[in-house]
Amino acid sequence: MGVLLLSHDGILAPPEMACACTSRAFLYGDGLFETVAVIQGCPLFWKEHLLRLQGGSAILGMECPEESLWESRWKALWAALPDSRRQDRMVLKLVVSRADGSGYVTPETSSAQTFLFLQDWPDRPPSYWNQGIAIGLCPTPLQCGAPYLTVKTLNRLNQIMARRMTPAMWQEAVLLDSGGCIREGIQTNILWRRGDAIESPDLRNGGVPGIQRDAILSYLGGIGYRTRWVNAPYSTLYDADEIFFSNSLIGAWAVSRLEERQFPGPAGPLARQLAEWHQNLGLGA
């Protein structure tokens, strides 16, 4: 269906300008994205992000460019950025949007549109790393129960509504599934330490397994910690020795307060190890 006339905030615009607002990404959130930390001009965990993008595309039934094509497009994008605009830390977004389909009907395998864009590094208070964060339980449950709910689709309404329901005094919140098991944070994955065991939720049918979470668990497994996936109720966190939230840009935030209970935050032994490891990667405060 073609656009006959377009109004943008009450101003008439030529129909040919409607391509953005008629895309499947805009109308349905029908696509995927990756958020990549660029440190000194180098995309961090680049191959892992591309591998997750390919896996998500397969679940949605979309074609995804090969690694070599992403690589050439990234290099062209970086080369086009003036030296004066380059920063030590930047954010790279990779987006794949389904190109084919009419309404909710899509072909068995769809072609895709791809986008790359660079952004400034987010400005967050250093206290989130240096003093730890306060968290609690979000009343909004995480949608689970289907393979597409395990990938980073462009539809983030669940997370937006969860943030709206979370008190401003909490920097993050725990999302549970409909069965009451811990799944993830609003914009992060969650993991916790009990003795020498590191636990994190089993996300096989809901919640996005984070690149940073997997990197942390791999690192900790390599230095002697036992790592395991669990289906655990919220009360499990009260028995934890340390709690962390992670994503590709923050590295890890240590929890200093869970509702009314105090935790060691950045002073915890594992928190100190992770802070040093992330500093070497170029992440952190």
C-alpha positions in Angstrom: 0.0 0.0 0.0 1.5 3.3 -1.1 1.3 6.5 0.9 -1.0 9.1 -0.7 -0.4 12.0 1.7 1.7 12.4 4.8 1.3 14.7 7.8 4.1 15.0 10.3 3.1 16.9 13.5 0.4 18.6 11.5 2.7 19.7 8.7 2.0 18.2 5.2 5.0 16.5 3.7 5.7 14.8 0.4 4.7 11.1 0.3 8.2 10.1 -0.7 9.3 11.2 2.8 7.1 8.5 4.3 9.6 5.6 3.8 10.8 5.8 7.4 7.3 5.8 9.1 6.0 3.1 6.8 8.9 0.7 7.4 8.3 -2.6 9.2 10.7 -1.5 11.9 8.6 1.6 12.6 5.2 0.0 12.3 5.8 -3.4 14.0 9.2 -3.4 15.6 10.0 -6.1 13.1 13.7 -6.3 13.3 16.8 -6.7 15.5 19.5 -4.5 17.0 22.8 -4.8 18.7 24.5 -2.2 20.9 28.3 -2.3 20.7 30.8 -0.5 22.8 33.5 1.1 20.6 36.7 1.5 22.6 39.6 3.5 20.9 38.0 2.8 17.5 37.6 -1.0 18.2 34.1 -2.6 18.5 34.3 -4.7 21.7 33.1 -8.3 21.4 32.4 -7.6 17.7 32.2 -11.3 16.6 29.9 -12.2 19.5 27.5 -9.4 18.6 27.4 -10.5 14.9 26.9 -14.1 15.9 23.9 -13.1 18.1 22.5 -11.0 15.3 22.7 -14.0 12.9 21.0 -16.2 15.4 18.2 -13.7 16.0 17.7 -13.3 12.3 17.3 -17.0 11.8 14.6 -17.1 14.5 12.7 -14.3 12.9 13.2 -15.7 9.4 15.2 -12.9 8.0 18.4 -12.8 6.0 21.4 -11.3 7.8 24.5 -10.0 6.1 27.7 -12.0 6.5 30.4 -10.9 8.9 32.6 -9.5 6.1 29.8 -7.2 4.9 29.2 -5.8 8.4 33.0 -5.4 8.7 33.3 -3.4 5.5 30.3 -1.2 6.4 31.7 -0.5 9.9 35.1 0.4 8.5 33.5 2.8 6.0 31.4 4.4 8.7 34.4 4.9 11.0 36.5 6.3 8.1 33.8 8.8 7.3 33.7 10.2 10.8 36.0 13.2 11.1 38.9 12.9 13.6 37.5 15.8 15.5 34.3 13.8 16.2 36.0 10.6 17.3 36.0 9.8 21.0 37.8 7.3 23.1 34.4 5.6 23.8 31.5 5.6 21.5 28.4 3.5 20.8 27.7 1.6 17.6 24.2 0.5 16.8 23.6 -2.4 14.3 20.0 -2.7 13.1 18.4 -5.3 10.8 14.8 -4.7 9.7 12.6 -7.0 7.7 12.1 -5.6 4.2 9.3 -7.9 2.9 5.8 -8.5 4.1 2.3 -7.0 4.0 0.8 -6.4 7.4 1.3 -9.4 9.6 2.0 -11.7 6.6 5.7 -12.3 5.8 7.5 -14.6 3.4 9.1 -17.8 4.8 12.5 -16.1 4.4 12.6 -12.3 4.2 15.2 -9.9 2.8 16.5 -7.3 5.2 17.5 -3.7 5.5 20.6 -2.9 7.5 21.6 0.2 9.4 24.7 1.3 11.3 25.1 4.4 13.3 27.4 5.9 15.9 26.4 7.7 19.0 28.0 9.5 21.9 28.9 7.4 25.0 26.0 7.7 27.5 26.6 10.1 30.4 26.0 8.1 33.6 27.0 9.1 37.2 30.3 7.5 38.2 28.6 6.6 41.6 26.8 3.8 39.8 30.2 2.0 39.6 32.0 3.6 42.6 29.3 3.4 45.2 27.0 0.7 43.7 23.3 0.8 42.8 20.0 0.5 44.6 17.5 -2.0 43.1 14.2 -3.7 43.8 11.4 -5.8 42.3 9.6 -4.4 39.2 5.9 -5.2 39.2 5.9 -5.5 35.4 6.6 -9.2 34.4 8.9 -10.1 31.5 7.2 -11.6 28.5 8.5 -15.2 28.1 7.5 -18.4 26.4 8.6 -18.0 22.8 12.0 -18.1 20.9 11.6 -14.6 19.6 11.5 -13.3 23.2 15.1 -14.4 23.6 16.5 -12.0 20.9 17.0 -8.3 20.8 14.0 -7.3 18.7 13.2 -3.6 18.0 10.0 -3.9 20.1 11.1 -2.9 23.6 7.7 -1.9 25.0 8.0 -4.4 27.8 11.2 -2.7 29.0 9.7 0.8 28.5 6.7 -0.1 30.7 8.9 -1.8 33.2 11.0 1.4 33.6 7.8 3.5 34.0 6.7 1.3 36.8 10.1 1.4 38.6 10.7 4.0 41.3 13.2 6.6 40.3 15.4 5.9 43.4 16.3 2.5 41.9 18.9 2.5 39.2 17.7 -0.9 38.0 15.0 -3.4 38.9 14.6 -7.2 38.8 12.1 -8.5 36.2 10.4 -11.9 36.9 8.5 -14.2 34.6 4.9 -15.1 35.1 6.0 -18.0 37.3 7.9 -15.8 39.7 11.4 -16.7 38.5 14.2 -14.1 38.1 14.9 -13.3 34.5 16.8 -10.0 34.0 17.0 -6.3 34.7 15.2 -3.7 32.6 18.3 -2.9 30.5 20.7 -5.5 31.8 21.3 -9.1 32.7 21.6 -10.1 36.4 24.0 -12.5 38.1 24.9 -13.1 41.7 27.6 -14.8 43.8 26.9 -17.4 46.5 30.2 -18.5 47.9 32.4 -19.6 45.0 29.3 -20.2 42.7 28.1 -17.6 40.2 24.5 -18.0 39.2 22.4 -16.3 36.5 18.9 -17.0 35.1 18.2 -19.6 32.5 17.0 -17.6 29.6 16.1 -20.3 27.1 12.5 -19.2 26.6 12.6 -15.5 27.5 15.1 -12.8 28.3 18.1 -11.9 26.2 21.4 -13.7 27.0 23.8 -10.7 27.0 27.1 -10.6 25.3 28.6 -9.0 28.4 27.0 -11.5 30.8 28.5 -14.4 28.8 31.9 -12.7 28.7 31.8 -12.2 32.5 30.8 -15.8 33.1 33.5 -17.1 30.8 36.1 -15.0 32.6 34.9 -16.1 36.0 34.8 -19.7 35.0 38.4 -19.4 33.9 39.6 -18.1 37.3 38.0 -20.8 39.4 34.4 -19.8 40.0 31.6 -22.3 39.4 29.0 -20.9 37.0 25.5 -22.2 36.5 22.1 -21.3 35.0 19.2 -21.4 37.4 15.5 -20.9 37.6 15.3 -19.1 40.9 12.7 -17.1 42.8 13.2 -13.5 43.8 14.0 -14.5 47.4 17.2 -16.1 46.2 18.8 -12.7 45.9 18.5 -12.2 49.7 20.8 -15.1 50.2 23.4 -13.8 47.7 26.8 -12.5 48.8 27.1 -10.1 45.8 24.7 -9.1 43.0 25.5 -7.6 39.7 23.8 -6.1 36.6 25.6 -6.1 33.3 25.4 -5.0 29.7 27.7 -4.1 26.8 28.1 -0.5 27.8 28.2 -0.5 31.6 30.3 -3.6 32.1 28.9 -4.4 35.5 27.2 -2.5 38.3 27.4 -4.0 41.8 24.4 -3.8 44.0 24.8 -1.9 47.3 21.1 -2.0 48.3 18.3 -4.5 47.5 15.2 -2.7 48.7 16.0 -2.3 52.5 18.8 -4.8 52.6 22.5 -3.6 52.3 25.0 -5.4 50.1 28.8 -4.9 49.7 28.5 -3.2 46.3 31.9 -2.2 44.8 33.6 -3.2 48.0 32.8 -6.9 47.5 35.7 -9.2 46.5 34.2 -10.2 43.2 33.1 -6.6 42.5 36.8 -5.5 42.8 37.9 -8.3 40.4 35.3 -7.4 37.9 36.0 -3.7 38.1 39.7 -4.3 37.3 38.8 -6.6 34.4 36.4 -4.1 33.0 38.8 -1.3 33.4 41.3 -3.2 31.2 38.6 -3.6 28.6 37.9 0.2 28.6 34.6 0.0 30.4 33.5 1.3 33.8 33.2 4.8 35.3 
